[in-house]
Amino acid sequence: MHDLLLGADRFGVSVLNAAQQEVSSHFANQARAPEAPRFSHQWGAPVLQQALTRIVAAHESHHDCGDHTLFVGRVEQVGHEGGPPLLHFGGRYHRLAGLEPATA
């Protein structure tokens, strides 16, 4: 993936929804989903289907950071479906409690 990102003009970022824990585990090599995650090509970059939020950014720069590379992009498009996000912290999945819409 690293070499693909280095050569890409733009890249996609997908924020998973709370129902996509299997997809998260698949990409973390913890467990394979029964069906491979599906991508769609939106705004010139691949993004995960049914993701909570899909972002496409133009590749602006990249910086070596030890054993990682930080890719910096200029956001060009954002799509959002609504619903709770998938959260992972401290080696476990979590849910947000009390997600109520703000009132004016």
Gaussian input, Z-matrix of N, CA and C with variables (Angstrom, degrees):
# hf/3-21g

backbone

0 1
 N
 C     1     B1
 C     2     B2     1     A1
 N     3     B3     2     A2     1     D1
 C     4     B4     3     A3     2     D2
 C     5     B5     4     A4     3     D3
 N     6     B6     5     A5     4     D4
 C     7     B7     6     A6     5     D5
 C     8     B8     7     A7     6     D6
 N     9     B9     8     A8     7     D7
 C    10    B10     9     A9     8     D8
 C    11    B11    10    A10     9     D9
 N    12    B12    11    A11    10    D10
 C    13    B13    12    A12    11    D11
 C    14    B14    13    A13    12    D12
 N    15    B15    14    A14    13    D13
 C    16    B16    15    A15    14    D14
 C    17    B17    16    A16    15    D15
 N    18    B18    17    A17    16    D16
 C    19    B19    18    A18    17    D17
 C    20    B20    19    A19    18    D18
 N    21    B21    20    A20    19    D19
 C    22    B22    21    A21    20    D20
 C    23    B23    22    A22    21    D21
 N    24    B24    23    A23    22    D22
 C    25    B25    24    A24    23    D23
 C    26    B26    25    A25    24    D24
 N    27    B27    26    A26    25    D25
 C    28    B28    27    A27    26    D26
 C    29    B29    28    A28    27    D27
 N    30    B30    29    A29    28    D28
 C    31    B31    30    A30    29    D29
 C    32    B32    31    A31    30    D30
 N    33    B33    32    A32    31    D31
 C    34    B34    33    A33    32    D32
 C    35    B35    34    A34    33    D33
 N    36    B36    35    A35    34    D34
 C    37    B37    36    A36    35    D35
 C    38    B38    37    A37    36    D36
 N    39    B39    38    A38    37    D37
 C    40    B40    39    A39    38    D38
 C    41    B41    40    A40    39    D39
 N    42    B42    41    A41    40    D40
 C    43    B43    42    A42    41    D41
 C    44    B44    43    A43    42    D42
 N    45    B45    44    A44    43    D43
 C    46    B46    45    A45    44    D44
 C    47    B47    46    A46    45    D45
 N    48    B48    47    A47    46    D46
 C    49    B49    48    A48    47    D47
 C    50    B50    49    A49    48    D48
 N    51    B51    50    A50    49    D49
 C    52    B52    51    A51    50    D50
 C    53    B53    52    A52    51    D51
 N    54    B54    53    A53    52    D52
 C    55    B55    54    A54    53    D53
 C    56    B56    55    A55    54    D54
 N    57    B57    56    A56    55    D55
 C    58    B58    57    A57    56    D56
 C    59    B59    58    A58    57    D57
 N    60    B60    59    A59    58    D58
 C    61    B61    60    A60    59    D59
 C    62    B62    61    A61    60    D60
 N    63    B63    62    A62    61    D61
 C    64    B64    63    A63    62    D62
 C    65    B65    64    A64    63    D63
 N    66    B66    65    A65    64    D64
 C    67    B67    66    A66    65    D65
 C    68    B68    67    A67    66    D66
 N    69    B69    68    A68    67    D67
 C    70    B70    69    A69    68    D68
 C    71    B71    70    A70    69    D69
 N    72    B72    71    A71    70    D70
 C    73    B73    72    A72    71    D71
 C    74    B74    73    A73    72    D72
 N    75    B75    74    A74    73    D73
 C    76    B76    75    A75    74    D74
 C    77    B77    76    A76    75    D75
 N    78    B78    77    A77    76    D76
 C    79    B79    78    A78    77    D77
 C    80    B80    79    A79    78    D78
 N    81    B81    80    A80    79    D79
 C    82    B82    81    A81    80    D80
 C    83    B83    82    A82    81    D81
 N    84    B84    83    A83    82    D82
 C    85    B85    84    A84    83    D83
 C    86    B86    85    A85    84    D84
 N    87    B87    86    A86    85    D85
 C    88    B88    87    A87    86    D86
 C    89    B89    88    A88    87    D87
 N    90    B90    89    A89    88    D88
 C    91    B91    90    A90    89    D89
 C    92    B92    91    A91    90    D90
 N    93    B93    92    A92    91    D91
 C    94    B94    93    A93    92    D92
 C    95    B95    94    A94    93    D93
 N    96    B96    95    A95    94    D94
 C    97    B97    96    A96    95    D95
 C    98    B98    97    A97    96    D96
 N    99    B99    98    A98    97    D97
 C   100   B100    99    A99    98    D98
 C   101   B101   100   A100    99    D99
 N   102   B102   101   A101   100   D100
 C   103   B103   102   A102   101   D101
 C   104   B104   103   A103   102   D102
 N   105   B105   104   A104   103   D103
 C   106   B106   105   A105   104   D104
 C   107   B107   106   A106   105   D105
 N   108   B108   107   A107   106   D106
 C   109   B109   108   A108   107   D107
 C   110   B110   109   A109   108   D108
 N   111   B111   110   A110   109   D109
 C   112   B112   111   A111   110   D110
 C   113   B113   112   A112   111   D111
 N   114   B114   113   A113   112   D112
 C   115   B115   114   A114   113   D113
 C   116   B116   115   A115   114   D114
 N   117   B117   116   A116   115   D115
 C   118   B118   117   A117   116   D116
 C   119   B119   118   A118   117   D117
 N   120   B120   119   A119   118   D118
 C   121   B121   120   A120   119   D119
 C   122   B122   121   A121   120   D120
 N   123   B123   122   A122   121   D121
 C   124   B124   123   A123   122   D122
 C   125   B125   124   A124   123   D123
 N   126   B126   125   A125   124   D124
 C   127   B127   126   A126   125   D125
 C   128   B128   127   A127   126   D126
 N   129   B129   128   A128   127   D127
 C   130   B130   129   A129   128   D128
 C   131   B131   130   A130   129   D129
 N   132   B132   131   A131   130   D130
 C   133   B133   132   A132   131   D131
 C   134   B134   133   A133   132   D132
 N   135   B135   134   A134   133   D133
 C   136   B136   135   A135   134   D134
 C   137   B137   136   A136   135   D135
 N   138   B138   137   A137   136   D136
 C   139   B139   138   A138   137   D137
 C   140   B140   139   A139   138   D138
 N   141   B141   140   A140   139   D139
 C   142   B142   141   A141   140   D140
 C   143   B143   142   A142   141   D141
 N   144   B144   143   A143   142   D142
 C   145   B145   144   A144   143   D143
 C   146   B146   145   A145   144   D144
 N   147   B147   146   A146   145   D145
 C   148   B148   147   A147   146   D146
 C   149   B149   148   A148   147   D147
 N   150   B150   149   A149   148   D148
 C   151   B151   150   A150   149   D149
 C   152   B152   151   A151   150   D150
 N   153   B153   152   A152   151   D151
 C   154   B154   153   A153   152   D152
 C   155   B155   154   A154   153   D153
 N   156   B156   155   A155   154   D154
 C   157   B157   156   A156   155   D155
 C   158   B158   157   A157   156   D156
 N   159   B159   158   A158   157   D157
 C   160   B160   159   A159   158   D158
 C   161   B161   160   A160   159   D159
 N   162   B162   161   A161   160   D160
 C   163   B163   162   A162   161   D161
 C   164   B164   163   A163   162   D162
 N   165   B165   164   A164   163   D163
 C   166   B166   165   A165   164   D164
 C   167   B167   166   A166   165   D165
 N   168   B168   167   A167   166   D166
 C   169   B169   168   A168   167   D167
 C   170   B170   169   A169   168   D168
 N   171   B171   170   A170   169   D169
 C   172   B172   171   A171   170   D170
 C   173   B173   172   A172   171   D171
 N   174   B174   173   A173   172   D172
 C   175   B175   174   A174   173   D173
 C   176   B176   175   A175   174   D174
 N   177   B177   176   A176   175   D175
 C   178   B178   177   A177   176   D176
 C   179   B179   178   A178   177   D177
 N   180   B180   179   A179   178   D178
 C   181   B181   180   A180   179   D179
 C   182   B182   181   A181   180   D180
 N   183   B183   182   A182   181   D181
 C   184   B184   183   A183   182   D182
 C   185   B185   184   A184   183   D183
 N   186   B186   185   A185   184   D184
 C   187   B187   186   A186   185   D185
 C   188   B188   187   A187   186   D186
 N   189   B189   188   A188   187   D187
 C   190   B190   189   A189   188   D188
 C   191   B191   190   A190   189   D189
 N   192   B192   191   A191   190   D190
 C   193   B193   192   A192   191   D191
 C   194   B194   193   A193   192   D192
 N   195   B195   194   A194   193   D193
 C   196   B196   195   A195   194   D194
 C   197   B197   196   A196   195   D195
 N   198   B198   197   A197   196   D196
 C   199   B199   198   A198   197   D197
 C   200   B200   199   A199   198   D198
 N   201   B201   200   A200   199   D199
 C   202   B202   201   A201   200   D200
 C   203   B203   202   A202   201   D201
 N   204   B204   203   A203   202   D202
 C   205   B205   204   A204   203   D203
 C   206   B206   205   A205   204   D204
 N   207   B207   206   A206   205   D205
 C   208   B208   207   A207   206   D206
 C   209   B209   208   A208   207   D207
 N   210   B210   209   A209   208   D208
 C   211   B211   210   A210   209   D209
 C   212   B212   211   A211   210   D210
 N   213   B213   212   A212   211   D211
 C   214   B214   213   A213   212   D212
 C   215   B215   214   A214   213   D213
 N   216   B216   215   A215   214   D214
 C   217   B217   216   A216   215   D215
 C   218   B218   217   A217   216   D216
 N   219   B219   218   A218   217   D217
 C   220   B220   219   A219   218   D218
 C   221   B221   220   A220   219   D219
 N   222   B222   221   A221   220   D220
 C   223   B223   222   A222   221   D221
 C   224   B224   223   A223   222   D222
 N   225   B225   224   A224   223   D223
 C   226   B226   225   A225   224   D224
 C   227   B227   226   A226   225   D225
 N   228   B228   227   A227   226   D226
 C   229   B229   228   A228   227   D227
 C   230   B230   229   A229   228   D228
 N   231   B231   230   A230   229   D229
 C   232   B232   231   A231   230   D230
 C   233   B233   232   A232   231   D231
 N   234   B234   233   A233   232   D232
 C   235   B235   234   A234   233   D233
 C   236   B236   235   A235   234   D234
 N   237   B237   236   A236   235   D235
 C   238   B238   237   A237   236   D236
 C   239   B239   238   A238   237   D237
 N   240   B240   239   A239   238   D238
 C   241   B241   240   A240   239   D239
 C   242   B242   241   A241   240   D240
 N   243   B243   242   A242   241   D241
 C   244   B244   243   A243   242   D242
 C   245   B245   244   A244   243   D243
 N   246   B246   245   A245   244   D244
 C   247   B247   246   A246   245   D245
 C   248   B248   247   A247   246   D246
 N   249   B249   248   A248   247   D247
 C   250   B250   249   A249   248   D248
 C   251   B251   250   A250   249   D249
 N   252   B252   251   A251   250   D250
 C   253   B253   252   A252   251   D251
 C   254   B254   253   A253   252   D252
 N   255   B255   254   A254   253   D253
 C   256   B256   255   A255   254   D254
 C   257   B257   256   A256   255   D255
 N   258   B258   257   A257   256   D256
 C   259   B259   258   A258   257   D257
 C   260   B260   259   A259   258   D258
 N   261   B261   260   A260   259   D259
 C   262   B262   261   A261   260   D260
 C   263   B263   262   A262   261   D261
 N   264   B264   263   A263   262   D262
 C   265   B265   264   A264   263   D263
 C   266   B266   265   A265   264   D264
 N   267   B267   266   A266   265   D265
 C   268   B268   267   A267   266   D266
 C   269   B269   268   A268   267   D267
 N   270   B270   269   A269   268   D268
 C   271   B271   270   A270   269   D269
 C   272   B272   271   A271   270   D270
 N   273   B273   272   A272   271   D271
 C   274   B274   273   A273   272   D272
 C   275   B275   274   A274   273   D273
 N   276   B276   275   A275   274   D274
 C   277   B277   276   A276   275   D275
 C   278   B278   277   A277   276   D276
 N   279   B279   278   A278   277   D277
 C   280   B280   279   A279   278   D278
 C   281   B281   280   A280   279   D279
 N   282   B282   281   A281   280   D280
 C   283   B283   282   A282   281   D281
 C   284   B284   283   A283   282   D282
 N   285   B285   284   A284   283   D283
 C   286   B286   285   A285   284   D284
 C   287   B287   286   A286   285   D285
 N   288   B288   287   A287   286   D286
 C   289   B289   288   A288   287   D287
 C   290   B290   289   A289   288   D288
 N   291   B291   290   A290   289   D289
 C   292   B292   291   A291   290   D290
 C   293   B293   292   A292   291   D291
 N   294   B294   293   A293   292   D292
 C   295   B295   294   A294   293   D293
 C   296   B296   295   A295   294   D294
 N   297   B297   296   A296   295   D295
 C   298   B298   297   A297   296   D296
 C   299   B299   298   A298   297   D297
 N   300   B300   299   A299   298   D298
 C   301   B301   300   A300   299   D299
 C   302   B302   301   A301   300   D300
 N   303   B303   302   A302   301   D301
 C   304   B304   303   A303   302   D302
 C   305   B305   304   A304   303   D303
 N   306   B306   305   A305   304   D304
 C   307   B307   306   A306   305   D305
 C   308   B308   307   A307   306   D306
 N   309   B309   308   A308   307   D307
 C   310   B310   309   A309   308   D308
 C   311   B311   310   A310   309   D309

   B1=1.4483
   B2=1.5266
   B3=1.3216
   B4=1.4644
   B5=1.5263
   B6=1.3370
   B7=1.4606
   B8=1.5232
   B9=1.3284
   B10=1.4650
   B11=1.5264
   B12=1.3310
   B13=1.4638
   B14=1.5270
   B15=1.3221
   B16=1.4663
   B17=1.5247
   B18=1.3323
   B19=1.4586
   B20=1.5188
   B21=1.3208
   B22=1.4676
   B23=1.5211
   B24=1.3292
   B25=1.4697
   B26=1.5222
   B27=1.3375
   B28=1.4683
   B29=1.5144
   B30=1.3240
   B31=1.4623
   B32=1.5203
   B33=1.3366
   B34=1.4494
   B35=1.5203
   B36=1.3171
   B37=1.4548
   B38=1.5278
   B39=1.3308
   B40=1.4598
   B41=1.5231
   B42=1.3337
   B43=1.4591
   B44=1.5273
   B45=1.3343
   B46=1.4549
   B47=1.5178
   B48=1.3389
   B49=1.4553
   B50=1.5280
   B51=1.3215
   B52=1.4676
   B53=1.5260
   B54=1.3306
   B55=1.4646
   B56=1.5272
   B57=1.3232
   B58=1.4654
   B59=1.5339
   B60=1.3090
   B61=1.4637
   B62=1.5362
   B63=1.3351
   B64=1.4652
   B65=1.5194
   B66=1.3195
   B67=1.4675
   B68=1.5217
   B69=1.3285
   B70=1.4603
   B71=1.5247
   B72=1.3203
   B73=1.4654
   B74=1.5311
   B75=1.3177
   B76=1.4635
   B77=1.5377
   B78=1.3246
   B79=1.4645
   B80=1.5208
   B81=1.3190
   B82=1.4667
   B83=1.5312
   B84=1.3388
   B85=1.4716
   B86=1.5251
   B87=1.3340
   B88=1.4592
   B89=1.5239
   B90=1.3127
   B91=1.4659
   B92=1.5171
   B93=1.2845
   B94=1.4555
   B95=1.5163
   B96=1.3352
   B97=1.4609
   B98=1.5282
   B99=1.3382
   B100=1.4595
   B101=1.5304
   B102=1.3077
   B103=1.4587
   B104=1.5255
   B105=1.3238
   B106=1.4673
   B107=1.5329
   B108=1.3314
   B109=1.4676
   B110=1.5242
   B111=1.3218
   B112=1.4647
   B113=1.5205
   B114=1.3115
   B115=1.4599
   B116=1.5232
   B117=1.3154
   B118=1.4555
   B119=1.5257
   B120=1.3154
   B121=1.4621
   B122=1.5309
   B123=1.3291
   B124=1.4640
   B125=1.5188
   B126=1.3008
   B127=1.4687
   B128=1.5270
   B129=1.3350
   B130=1.4566
   B131=1.5128
   B132=1.3479
   B133=1.4653
   B134=1.5310
   B135=1.3396
   B136=1.4613
   B137=1.5282
   B138=1.3296
   B139=1.4673
   B140=1.5226
   B141=1.3141
   B142=1.4556
   B143=1.5228
   B144=1.3298
   B145=1.4534
   B146=1.5223
   B147=1.2852
   B148=1.4589
   B149=1.5270
   B150=1.3217
   B151=1.4675
   B152=1.5220
   B153=1.3059
   B154=1.4565
   B155=1.5299
   B156=1.3186
   B157=1.4633
   B158=1.5153
   B159=1.3215
   B160=1.4637
   B161=1.5221
   B162=1.3223
   B163=1.4663
   B164=1.5169
   B165=1.3185
   B166=1.4645
   B167=1.5206
   B168=1.3327
   B169=1.4677
   B170=1.5212
   B171=1.3299
   B172=1.4643
   B173=1.5174
   B174=1.3261
   B175=1.4652
   B176=1.5316
   B177=1.3286
   B178=1.4625
   B179=1.5232
   B180=1.3326
   B181=1.4626
   B182=1.5205
   B183=1.3128
   B184=1.4681
   B185=1.5267
   B186=1.3239
   B187=1.4624
   B188=1.5215
   B189=1.3401
   B190=1.4594
   B191=1.5227
   B192=1.3244
   B193=1.4669
   B194=1.5220
   B195=1.3135
   B196=1.4652
   B197=1.5056
   B198=1.3317
   B199=1.4572
   B200=1.5364
   B201=1.3335
   B202=1.4547
   B203=1.5241
   B204=1.3171
   B205=1.4530
   B206=1.5158
   B207=1.3171
   B208=1.4568
   B209=1.5219
   B210=1.3271
   B211=1.4595
   B212=1.5139
   B213=1.3335
   B214=1.4557
   B215=1.5205
   B216=1.3258
   B217=1.4535
   B218=1.5065
   B219=1.3322
   B220=1.4664
   B221=1.5226
   B222=1.3246
   B223=1.4611
   B224=1.5269
   B225=1.3387
   B226=1.4604
   B227=1.5288
   B228=1.3395
   B229=1.4581
   B230=1.5280
   B231=1.3321
   B232=1.4585
   B233=1.5249
   B234=1.3263
   B235=1.4564
   B236=1.5129
   B237=1.3324
   B238=1.4638
   B239=1.5200
   B240=1.3311
   B241=1.4575
   B242=1.5233
   B243=1.3001
   B244=1.4563
   B245=1.5201
   B246=1.3130
   B247=1.4522
   B248=1.5131
   B249=1.3300
   B250=1.4648
   B251=1.5269
   B252=1.3316
   B253=1.4665
   B254=1.5298
   B255=1.3202
   B256=1.4550
   B257=1.5238
   B258=1.3133
   B259=1.4649
   B260=1.5232
   B261=1.3311
   B262=1.4594
   B263=1.5228
   B264=1.3346
   B265=1.4615
   B266=1.5165
   B267=1.3090
   B268=1.4579
   B269=1.5206
   B270=1.3361
   B271=1.4591
   B272=1.5149
   B273=1.3442
   B274=1.4680
   B275=1.5220
   B276=1.3232
   B277=1.4625
   B278=1.5221
   B279=1.3253
   B280=1.4608
   B281=1.5195
   B282=1.3092
   B283=1.4642
   B284=1.5267
   B285=1.3284
   B286=1.4518
   B287=1.5163
   B288=1.3177
   B289=1.4603
   B290=1.5237
   B291=1.3036
   B292=1.4658
   B293=1.5111
   B294=1.3207
   B295=1.4647
   B296=1.5252
   B297=1.2864
   B298=1.4567
   B299=1.5194
   B300=1.3330
   B301=1.4740
   B302=1.5299
   B303=1.3105
   B304=1.4715
   B305=1.5207
   B306=1.3212
   B307=1.4636
   B308=1.5171
   B309=1.3034
   B310=1.4819
   B311=1.5060
   A1=110.77
   A2=115.97
   A3=120.80
   A4=111.42
   A5=117.04
   A6=120.31
   A7=111.88
   A8=117.38
   A9=120.51
   A10=110.78
   A11=116.81
   A12=120.02
   A13=111.61
   A14=116.98
   A15=119.89
   A16=111.73
   A17=116.64
   A18=120.57
   A19=114.73
   A20=118.23
   A21=121.18
   A22=112.21
   A23=115.72
   A24=121.50
   A25=111.11
   A26=115.91
   A27=121.17
   A28=108.21
   A29=115.73
   A30=120.46
   A31=109.27
   A32=114.80
   A33=121.11
   A34=111.05
   A35=116.19
   A36=123.57
   A37=106.10
   A38=116.11
   A39=120.93
   A40=109.53
   A41=116.76
   A42=122.42
   A43=106.01
   A44=116.44
   A45=120.73
   A46=112.30
   A47=115.10
   A48=119.48
   A49=109.52
   A50=116.62
   A51=121.94
   A52=113.24
   A53=117.91
   A54=121.56
   A55=112.51
   A56=118.95
   A57=121.55
   A58=113.39
   A59=117.34
   A60=120.74
   A61=111.27
   A62=117.87
   A63=120.47
   A64=111.46
   A65=117.25
   A66=121.64
   A67=109.42
   A68=117.10
   A69=121.41
   A70=111.34
   A71=116.58
   A72=121.14
   A73=111.18
   A74=116.29
   A75=121.33
   A76=110.48
   A77=116.54
   A78=120.22
   A79=112.94
   A80=117.77
   A81=121.76
   A82=111.01
   A83=116.57
   A84=122.74
   A85=112.02
   A86=117.11
   A87=120.89
   A88=110.88
   A89=116.63
   A90=121.79
   A91=107.29
   A92=116.28
   A93=120.36
   A94=109.78
   A95=115.52
   A96=120.30
   A97=107.97
   A98=117.76
   A99=120.35
   A100=111.79
   A101=115.79
   A102=121.66
   A103=107.33
   A104=117.19
   A105=120.62
   A106=109.66
   A107=117.93
   A108=120.47
   A109=110.34
   A110=115.72
   A111=121.25
   A112=110.53
   A113=113.56
   A114=121.40
   A115=109.39
   A116=115.35
   A117=120.92
   A118=106.54
   A119=115.25
   A120=120.51
   A121=107.17
   A122=116.40
   A123=120.91
   A124=109.53
   A125=115.31
   A126=122.04
   A127=112.77
   A128=117.50
   A129=120.96
   A130=115.78
   A131=118.20
   A132=120.24
   A133=109.60
   A134=117.36
   A135=119.26
   A136=111.66
   A137=115.71
   A138=122.68
   A139=107.42
   A140=117.12
   A141=120.99
   A142=111.19
   A143=115.38
   A144=119.77
   A145=109.29
   A146=116.40
   A147=124.90
   A148=113.79
   A149=118.02
   A150=120.15
   A151=109.16
   A152=116.41
   A153=122.23
   A154=110.46
   A155=115.99
   A156=122.13
   A157=108.98
   A158=115.97
   A159=122.16
   A160=107.69
   A161=115.67
   A162=121.76
   A163=108.02
   A164=116.71
   A165=121.26
   A166=106.80
   A167=114.78
   A168=121.03
   A169=110.24
   A170=116.07
   A171=122.06
   A172=107.99
   A173=116.36
   A174=121.89
   A175=108.37
   A176=115.95
   A177=121.81
   A178=112.27
   A179=116.88
   A180=120.74
   A181=108.97
   A182=115.03
   A183=120.43
   A184=107.86
   A185=114.87
   A186=120.94
   A187=109.42
   A188=116.29
   A189=120.44
   A190=109.04
   A191=115.71
   A192=122.14
   A193=108.00
   A194=117.20
   A195=120.81
   A196=110.40
   A197=117.23
   A198=120.07
   A199=112.26
   A200=117.60
   A201=123.21
   A202=109.60
   A203=115.99
   A204=122.16
   A205=107.60
   A206=117.24
   A207=122.76
   A208=107.60
   A209=116.86
   A210=122.07
   A211=107.88
   A212=116.51
   A213=122.59
   A214=107.55
   A215=115.98
   A216=120.37
   A217=112.05
   A218=114.94
   A219=122.53
   A220=106.61
   A221=116.99
   A222=121.76
   A223=109.60
   A224=114.57
   A225=120.81
   A226=112.30
   A227=117.01
   A228=121.41
   A229=109.50
   A230=116.05
   A231=122.02
   A232=108.19
   A233=115.78
   A234=121.66
   A235=108.33
   A236=117.10
   A237=120.78
   A238=109.30
   A239=116.88
   A240=122.05
   A241=113.83
   A242=119.43
   A243=122.07
   A244=111.15
   A245=115.82
   A246=121.35
   A247=110.66
   A248=116.57
   A249=119.96
   A250=112.08
   A251=117.18
   A252=121.40
   A253=111.22
   A254=115.34
   A255=121.05
   A256=107.39
   A257=117.16
   A258=121.85
   A259=109.76
   A260=115.86
   A261=120.74
   A262=107.12
   A263=115.09
   A264=120.54
   A265=108.09
   A266=116.48
   A267=120.84
   A268=113.22
   A269=116.26
   A270=120.34
   A271=114.85
   A272=117.29
   A273=120.89
   A274=110.70
   A275=114.65
   A276=120.78
   A277=109.29
   A278=115.87
   A279=122.05
   A280=109.90
   A281=115.72
   A282=122.11
   A283=108.20
   A284=115.68
   A285=120.43
   A286=108.67
   A287=116.50
   A288=121.50
   A289=109.30
   A290=116.37
   A291=121.00
   A292=114.32
   A293=117.18
   A294=119.32
   A295=109.46
   A296=115.58
   A297=121.06
   A298=107.97
   A299=117.10
   A300=118.61
   A301=111.03
   A302=115.08
   A303=120.16
   A304=109.31
   A305=116.42
   A306=120.78
   A307=108.66
   A308=114.94
   A309=120.06
   A310=111.35
   D1=-38.60
   D2=-178.69
   D3=-54.86
   D4=-49.04
   D5=-178.19
   D6=-66.31
   D7=-34.30
   D8=176.40
   D9=-64.40
   D10=-42.18
   D11=179.06
   D12=-65.89
   D13=-38.21
   D14=179.27
   D15=-59.48
   D16=-37.01
   D17=-177.08
   D18=-93.02
   D19=0.26
   D20=-174.90
   D21=-88.09
   D22=143.25
   D23=173.35
   D24=-76.82
   D25=-31.20
   D26=179.47
   D27=-146.72
   D28=162.23
   D29=179.62
   D30=-143.47
   D31=158.36
   D32=179.65
   D33=-107.80
   D34=147.65
   D35=175.08
   D36=-126.12
   D37=129.25
   D38=-179.97
   D39=-117.70
   D40=125.50
   D41=175.55
   D42=-97.20
   D43=119.96
   D44=-175.60
   D45=-76.01
   D46=149.42
   D47=175.39
   D48=-90.27
   D49=169.09
   D50=-173.51
   D51=-59.97
   D52=-21.50
   D53=-179.26
   D54=-88.90
   D55=4.30
   D56=-174.95
   D57=-107.69
   D58=33.13
   D59=179.26
   D60=-60.67
   D61=-38.55
   D62=178.25
   D63=-61.28
   D64=-37.59
   D65=178.52
   D66=-65.05
   D67=-44.49
   D68=177.97
   D69=-59.35
   D70=-47.64
   D71=-179.99
   D72=-62.93
   D73=-35.98
   D74=178.06
   D75=-59.25
   D76=-49.42
   D77=-177.74
   D78=-73.75
   D79=-20.26
   D80=176.95
   D81=-88.65
   D82=4.93
   D83=-178.76
   D84=57.61
   D85=30.08
   D86=178.12
   D87=-92.12
   D88=-33.89
   D89=178.72
   D90=-161.76
   D91=141.67
   D92=178.00
   D93=-86.74
   D94=130.39
   D95=176.50
   D96=-66.19
   D97=148.24
   D98=179.58
   D99=-57.26
   D100=-30.02
   D101=178.05
   D102=-127.72
   D103=136.03
   D104=-179.29
   D105=-59.79
   D106=139.32
   D107=176.68
   D108=-56.81
   D109=143.21
   D110=-177.39
   D111=-103.41
   D112=138.05
   D113=178.19
   D114=-110.23
   D115=153.49
   D116=168.18
   D117=-125.41
   D118=157.61
   D119=-179.67
   D120=-100.80
   D121=106.95
   D122=-179.21
   D123=-122.27
   D124=134.22
   D125=175.27
   D126=54.04
   D127=30.13
   D128=174.86
   D129=90.57
   D130=13.41
   D131=179.21
   D132=-152.02
   D133=152.86
   D134=176.82
   D135=-77.54
   D136=137.96
   D137=174.88
   D138=-137.07
   D139=155.59
   D140=179.40
   D141=-72.29
   D142=134.24
   D143=175.29
   D144=-66.44
   D145=147.48
   D146=177.56
   D147=64.38
   D148=14.51
   D149=175.59
   D150=-69.00
   D151=150.88
   D152=178.50
   D153=-60.18
   D154=-47.86
   D155=179.34
   D156=-135.22
   D157=138.88
   D158=177.60
   D159=-123.53
   D160=127.58
   D161=-178.16
   D162=-123.50
   D163=134.82
   D164=172.66
   D165=-118.85
   D166=129.49
   D167=-176.70
   D168=-129.50
   D169=145.86
   D170=173.31
   D171=-80.58
   D172=133.77
   D173=-179.23
   D174=-69.18
   D175=111.28
   D176=-179.73
   D177=-93.61
   D178=-44.66
   D179=-178.98
   D180=-164.50
   D181=171.63
   D182=173.25
   D183=-147.06
   D184=151.38
   D185=-174.21
   D186=-137.82
   D187=130.52
   D188=175.07
   D189=-69.41
   D190=132.97
   D191=-179.41
   D192=-133.99
   D193=71.91
   D194=-178.86
   D195=69.74
   D196=-116.58
   D197=-179.37
   D198=-94.90
   D199=12.87
   D200=177.22
   D201=-127.52
   D202=166.73
   D203=171.22
   D204=-124.44
   D205=130.92
   D206=176.62
   D207=-92.67
   D208=118.54
   D209=177.00
   D210=-98.82
   D211=128.59
   D212=-179.28
   D213=-110.20
   D214=129.35
   D215=-179.45
   D216=-131.20
   D217=154.48
   D218=174.59
   D219=-97.52
   D220=116.66
   D221=-176.88
   D222=-63.26
   D223=128.16
   D224=178.97
   D225=-109.98
   D226=-35.90
   D227=-177.15
   D228=-144.71
   D229=146.77
   D230=175.90
   D231=-139.06
   D232=133.88
   D233=172.92
   D234=-125.43
   D235=139.91
   D236=-176.32
   D237=-137.54
   D238=135.37
   D239=-177.28
   D240=-99.82
   D241=-24.13
   D242=-176.05
   D243=91.03
   D244=152.41
   D245=-178.68
   D246=116.78
   D247=174.64
   D248=-177.90
   D249=-78.83
   D250=146.62
   D251=178.30
   D252=-82.04
   D253=160.05
   D254=170.62
   D255=-85.00
   D256=126.20
   D257=-178.83
   D258=-115.84
   D259=137.54
   D260=176.27
   D261=-134.09
   D262=123.17
   D263=-178.27
   D264=-151.68
   D265=138.28
   D266=176.52
   D267=62.52
   D268=30.58
   D269=177.80
   D270=79.74
   D271=8.89
   D272=-179.24
   D273=-136.61
   D274=156.70
   D275=173.60
   D276=-86.18
   D277=146.72
   D278=-178.64
   D279=-136.59
   D280=163.68
   D281=174.54
   D282=-122.85
   D283=148.30
   D284=174.24
   D285=-79.93
   D286=135.49
   D287=177.83
   D288=-101.42
   D289=146.67
   D290=174.55
   D291=69.16
   D292=38.65
   D293=177.87
   D294=-80.43
   D295=91.90
   D296=178.35
   D297=-112.94
   D298=140.25
   D299=178.56
   D300=-63.91
   D301=143.52
   D302=177.44
   D303=-67.78
   D304=143.49
   D305=177.05
   D306=-107.42
   D307=148.09
   D308=-177.93
   D309=-78.43

